[in-house]
Amino acid sequence: MTNIPIESIGVVAQPRPGAPDNWRRFFSFSTDHKVIGIQYIVTSFIFFLIGGLFAMIMRGELITPDADLIDRTIYNALFTMHGSVMLFLWTFPVLVGLGNYLVPLMIGARDMAFPRLNAAAFWMVPVVGILMLSSFLVPGGPSQSGWWAYPPVSLQNPTGNLINGQVLWLLAVAISGVSSIMGAVNFVTTIAKMRAPGMTLFRMPVFVWTVLAAQLIQLYGLPALTAGAVMLLFDITLGTSFFNPDKGGNPVLYQHFFWFYSHPAVYVMVLPVFGIFSEIFPVYARKPLFGYRVVSVSAIVITIVSGVVWVHHMYASGTPGWMRMLFMFTTMCVAVPTGVKVFAWVATIWGGKLRLDTPMLFALGGLINFVFSGITGVMLASVPVDIHVNNTYFVVGHFHYVIYGAIVFGIYAAIYHWFPKMTGRMYYEGLGKLHFWLTFIGTQLNFLPMHPAGLMGMPRRVASYDPEFAFWNVLASLGGFLLGMSTLPFILNMVSSWIQGKPAPANPWRAIGLEWLVSSPPPVENFEEIPVVIAEPYGYGKNEPLIETKHSEELAEPA
Amino acid sequence: MNIRTVLTLAAAALLLAVISFWMGQQAYSWFPPQASAESKLVDDLFSFLVTLGSFIFLGVTGTILYSVLFQRAGKYDFSDGPPIEGNITLEVVWTAVPLVLVIWIAAYSYQIYDQMAVRGPMELVHLHLPMGMESAYAAPTEPDSAAVADPLEAIEVHAKQWSWVFRYPEQDVTSTELHLPVDRRVRLMLESEDVIHGFYIPAFRLKQDVIPNHVIDFEFTPIRTGKYRLRDSLYSGTYFAAMQTDVVVQSPEDYRQWLADAAAQTPTVAYNQAAFEYQRIIDKALIRGWKSIPPAPAPVVNYPGIGSRADEGLDSEK
């Protein structure tokens, strides 16, 4: 750390937009992975708020059985845009942002393998967002075929215009896919090639393992989705008939293309969150991660198994019995490597010395939500049960427990945990705890009532419903509004802490990891001297150094 | 492990097992009435999954909660916990147990599925080939029921944006309400005239997508008289939510009587929620959303029913 004075002098001498202390670097075509990471996180959070607003309008419509608040077409457009924005513009990019920020720091690299590609991939995200939201302004409005865009509904074009919401949606999804593929190539190359000396595969933090596992899915899965999207685009614009039943096309074929990627896509989102849990539990329980190697390898097992489960979205479509049975079994198999992780986290926490700081609260809450959603997931995998609850609110409840309950909780945990590192400031613990409790209660209130509604037979995507479902929907709507409110303390906390929070030390959590050895925020190229790693991660309670200490004794201090 | 730990764990497991069993029994009440033979099978399977799931959920969260309550670090305790990095035996056990459970659940589900034998989508695989009637000879699911092995003549189900029409070919009766005799295996031919729809009767726990250009064979056995809802389950466009109707399960005599009465009636225009709403928007130039695909004209049928339970309390306007 003897270099810090020199570093800061250099910075002060050159005030330029890309300088590490200049806020304007966040609006530039910066190639610094840390800047790009924060760009991803902040941009996607804005889209999270937009998608959340859509959800709140929908919950407003659903608080009464009749379609009375908004027109049915508007409701249909809102659920389409809610799903699309939340997936393509919030969950994917925010996790890419966290990966971008953390992976090079965690493996001891100065940047990603392809910094310009990285910046280009990020700047496609606002393009996707503008394209998607601009569809509100074209005649006919945004796509109203849901985020699955199943033909023939997605092929129906009431206005007859060539530029319609569905076409814009497909273009946005295709660009988002290109951006994700660029990111995936970058991540995989970085992890394969840029690790510091001594950072062998089994010395990588689990977060790096899970990012690798997730990005490998992007590489094998996205081509299928992109192909499906392009064929659908041709069907709409050029009049081809890949999926158009009127001309002999097969609409079910699209469902295969779509789910071949879009189910594994769930693992693209949840795997990095598994990584976040694996990073956070050891720090706040002061114990090594239980079964580190098994947890790491199980991420790769999930990558492989998730490639052969997609038909479970199509049990009720025209799938033959043997296919239903085969995919039932493969889908349930996902529960094995996932269960291993859950047990490992519980064993990590067990007997530790817990500190319930905000990141730990969110990680624990996320874990509990995830266990619940995993159990309903196995129920859904069972064909006879799924034939009843498929396309009902049971499924909506299930995947919101996954995506909000587990993934968003994990993202919040990560943002709080690494906020001091990213900004050099401490956040306010009280506001953080308030945020956690509002979010946790809101999640249960919003998504738990969806399960009984679904079991009673309430279909998803409905703008109106029979009065017998009203009770559960009122609860869910109240929960939805509470979740909307829960973001306010978070925003207040983040903005005010960043401006005037207490300066953060290099390692406020006494955590072990390369990112905690550098200053907060880290210098431009992360490591003045590339560290030599000599130990596995998570050496809590072992008093052994993580890296070689030939240049400075201080570096070993956190262990 | 000393004897005290073993006993504590055993007591905790027993308590969890009792609570889980109770949850599994509760699960039956989370469903609509069991109106088909298939629904009993599905509910049994679901109850089993709830029992198992409750045990796992309570076990995991209980452990976490215990840690959170009793294993906190003191305010000034900055020491680390014990550096336990793993335990091979434990890891093997908690990999093997889920694997066994998963195989068990899959096998049980397969068995249930086999007994249901709804065999809907075979037509998609063997396009337009006359299929054997294997499932008709499937083991009777309800030994006490009077289910006759031979299903009824196939009732045609026509789905279109956004109405259901049912045609009974022998009597040439059309209806917007699906009438079925109780305790008979019934056979439906599902057809869609435009987009993919989903044929879903929650009280029967049955669902099948209806795919354009394909005739899908679907079989089941209603076992309880009464009126139930039939809903479109696969999003089909603007008025998707309004595409609902009633299923009426009747005693065989009532069913035959209904068919005879309906056959005597001249076809009339049935009430159709989608067509009604669409027309209202055009007539009154209401504030509306974006342009929609126009609904198909309200169906003309022998038996227009008493109208779908109108979403907006518009029954009087029929």
Boltz contact constraints between the chains, C-beta under 6 A:
constraints:
  - contact:
      token1: [A, 66]
      token2: [B, 311]
      max_distance: 6.0
  - contact:
      token1: [A, 66]
      token2: [B, 312]
      max_distance: 6.0
  - contact:
      token1: [A, 71]
      token2: [B, 288]
      max_distance: 6.0
  - contact:
      token1: [A, 71]
      token2: [B, 289]
      max_distance: 6.0
  - contact:
      token1: [A, 72]
      token2: [B, 238]
      max_distance: 6.0
  - contact:
      token1: [A, 73]
      token2: [B, 238]
      max_distance: 6.0
  - contact:
      token1: [A, 73]
      token2: [B, 289]
      max_distance: 6.0
  - contact:
      token1: [A, 73]
      token2: [B, 290]
      max_distance: 6.0
  - contact:
      token1: [A, 73]
      token2: [B, 292]
      max_distance: 6.0
  - contact:
      token1: [A, 74]
      token2: [B, 289]
      max_distance: 6.0
  - contact:
      token1: [A, 140]
      token2: [B, 290]
      max_distance: 6.0
  - contact:
      token1: [A, 140]
      token2: [B, 291]
      max_distance: 6.0
  - contact:
      token1: [A, 141]
      token2: [B, 290]
      max_distance: 6.0
  - contact:
      token1: [A, 146]
      token2: [B, 235]
      max_distance: 6.0
  - contact:
      token1: [A, 152]
      token2: [B, 195]
      max_distance: 6.0
  - contact:
      token1: [A, 153]
      token2: [B, 195]
      max_distance: 6.0
  - contact:
      token1: [A, 153]
      token2: [B, 237]
      max_distance: 6.0
  - contact:
      token1: [A, 156]
      token2: [B, 293]
      max_distance: 6.0
  - contact:
      token1: [A, 158]
      token2: [B, 291]
      max_distance: 6.0
  - contact:
      token1: [A, 158]
      token2: [B, 292]
      max_distance: 6.0
  - contact:
      token1: [A, 158]
      token2: [B, 293]
      max_distance: 6.0
  - contact:
      token1: [A, 159]
      token2: [B, 291]
      max_distance: 6.0
  - contact:
      token1: [A, 245]
      token2: [B, 212]
      max_distance: 6.0
  - contact:
      token1: [A, 245]
      token2: [B, 213]
      max_distance: 6.0
  - contact:
      token1: [A, 286]
      token2: [B, 80]
      max_distance: 6.0
  - contact:
      token1: [A, 286]
      token2: [B, 81]
      max_distance: 6.0
  - contact:
      token1: [A, 287]
      token2: [B, 81]
      max_distance: 6.0
  - contact:
      token1: [A, 288]
      token2: [B, 83]
      max_distance: 6.0
  - contact:
      token1: [A, 288]
      token2: [B, 85]
      max_distance: 6.0
  - contact:
      token1: [A, 290]
      token2: [B, 86]
      max_distance: 6.0
  - contact:
      token1: [A, 291]
      token2: [B, 86]
      max_distance: 6.0
  - contact:
      token1: [A, 291]
      token2: [B, 91]
      max_distance: 6.0
  - contact:
      token1: [A, 294]
      token2: [B, 91]
      max_distance: 6.0
  - contact:
      token1: [A, 316]
      token2: [B, 207]
      max_distance: 6.0
  - contact:
      token1: [A, 316]
      token2: [B, 209]
      max_distance: 6.0
  - contact:
      token1: [A, 317]
      token2: [B, 209]
      max_distance: 6.0
  - contact:
      token1: [A, 318]
      token2: [B, 121]
      max_distance: 6.0
  - contact:
      token1: [A, 318]
      token2: [B, 124]
      max_distance: 6.0
  - contact:
      token1: [A, 318]
      token2: [B, 211]
      max_distance: 6.0
  - contact:
      token1: [A, 319]
      token2: [B, 121]
      max_distance: 6.0
  - contact:
      token1: [A, 320]
      token2: [B, 125]
      max_distance: 6.0
  - contact:
      token1: [A, 325]
      token2: [B, 110]
      max_distance: 6.0
  - contact:
      token1: [A, 328]
      token2: [B, 106]
      max_distance: 6.0
  - contact:
      token1: [A, 329]
      token2: [B, 106]
      max_distance: 6.0
  - contact:
      token1: [A, 332]
      token2: [B, 102]
      max_distance: 6.0
  - contact:
      token1: [A, 332]
      token2: [B, 106]
      max_distance: 6.0
  - contact:
      token1: [A, 335]
      token2: [B, 98]
      max_distance: 6.0
  - contact:
      token1: [A, 335]
      token2: [B, 102]
      max_distance: 6.0
  - contact:
      token1: [A, 336]
      token2: [B, 98]
      max_distance: 6.0
  - contact:
      token1: [A, 336]
      token2: [B, 99]
      max_distance: 6.0
  - contact:
      token1: [A, 339]
      token2: [B, 98]
      max_distance: 6.0
  - contact:
      token1: [A, 340]
      token2: [B, 95]
      max_distance: 6.0
  - contact:
      token1: [A, 343]
      token2: [B, 94]
      max_distance: 6.0
  - contact:
      token1: [A, 346]
      token2: [B, 60]
      max_distance: 6.0
  - contact:
      token1: [A, 346]
      token2: [B, 63]
      max_distance: 6.0
  - contact:
      token1: [A, 349]
      token2: [B, 67]
      max_distance: 6.0
  - contact:
      token1: [A, 350]
      token2: [B, 67]
      max_distance: 6.0
  - contact:
      token1: [A, 352]
      token2: [B, 81]
      max_distance: 6.0
  - contact:
      token1: [A, 353]
      token2: [B, 73]
      max_distance: 6.0
  - contact:
      token1: [A, 353]
      token2: [B, 81]
      max_distance: 6.0
  - contact:
      token1: [A, 354]
      token2: [B, 71]
      max_distance: 6.0
  - contact:
      token1: [A, 354]
      token2: [B, 72]
      max_distance: 6.0
  - contact:
      token1: [A, 355]
      token2: [B, 73]
      max_distance: 6.0
  - contact:
      token1: [A, 368]
      token2: [B, 61]
      max_distance: 6.0
  - contact:
      token1: [A, 371]
      token2: [B, 57]
      max_distance: 6.0
  - contact:
      token1: [A, 371]
      token2: [B, 60]
      max_distance: 6.0
  - contact:
      token1: [A, 375]
      token2: [B, 53]
      max_distance: 6.0
  - contact:
      token1: [A, 375]
      token2: [B, 57]
      max_distance: 6.0
  - contact:
      token1: [A, 379]
      token2: [B, 49]
      max_distance: 6.0
  - contact:
      token1: [A, 382]
      token2: [B, 109]
      max_distance: 6.0
  - contact:
      token1: [A, 383]
      token2: [B, 109]
      max_distance: 6.0
  - contact:
      token1: [A, 383]
      token2: [B, 113]
      max_distance: 6.0
  - contact:
      token1: [A, 384]
      token2: [B, 42]
      max_distance: 6.0
  - contact:
      token1: [A, 384]
      token2: [B, 45]
      max_distance: 6.0
  - contact:
      token1: [A, 384]
      token2: [B, 109]
      max_distance: 6.0
  - contact:
      token1: [A, 384]
      token2: [B, 112]
      max_distance: 6.0
  - contact:
      token1: [A, 384]
      token2: [B, 113]
      max_distance: 6.0
  - contact:
      token1: [A, 385]
      token2: [B, 46]
      max_distance: 6.0
  - contact:
      token1: [A, 387]
      token2: [B, 207]
      max_distance: 6.0
  - contact:
      token1: [A, 388]
      token2: [B, 42]
      max_distance: 6.0
  - contact:
      token1: [A, 388]
      token2: [B, 205]
      max_distance: 6.0
  - contact:
      token1: [A, 391]
      token2: [B, 198]
      max_distance: 6.0
  - contact:
      token1: [A, 391]
      token2: [B, 233]
      max_distance: 6.0
  - contact:
      token1: [A, 391]
      token2: [B, 234]
      max_distance: 6.0
  - contact:
      token1: [A, 452]
      token2: [B, 30]
      max_distance: 6.0
  - contact:
      token1: [A, 455]
      token2: [B, 30]
      max_distance: 6.0
  - contact:
      token1: [A, 455]
      token2: [B, 31]
      max_distance: 6.0
  - contact:
      token1: [A, 456]
      token2: [B, 32]
      max_distance: 6.0
  - contact:
      token1: [A, 457]
      token2: [B, 32]
      max_distance: 6.0
  - contact:
      token1: [A, 457]
      token2: [B, 202]
      max_distance: 6.0
  - contact:
      token1: [A, 459]
      token2: [B, 231]
      max_distance: 6.0
  - contact:
      token1: [A, 459]
      token2: [B, 233]
      max_distance: 6.0
  - contact:
      token1: [A, 461]
      token2: [B, 235]
      max_distance: 6.0
  - contact:
      token1: [A, 462]
      token2: [B, 241]
      max_distance: 6.0
  - contact:
      token1: [A, 463]
      token2: [B, 241]
      max_distance: 6.0
  - contact:
      token1: [A, 464]
      token2: [B, 241]
      max_distance: 6.0
  - contact:
      token1: [A, 464]
      token2: [B, 311]
      max_distance: 6.0
  - contact:
      token1: [A, 540]
      token2: [B, 80]
      max_distance: 6.0
  - contact:
      token1: [A, 541]
      token2: [B, 80]
      max_distance: 6.0
  - contact:
      token1: [A, 541]
      token2: [B, 81]
      max_distance: 6.0
  - contact:
      token1: [A, 541]
      token2: [B, 83]
      max_distance: 6.0
  - contact:
      token1: [A, 542]
      token2: [B, 83]
      max_distance: 6.0
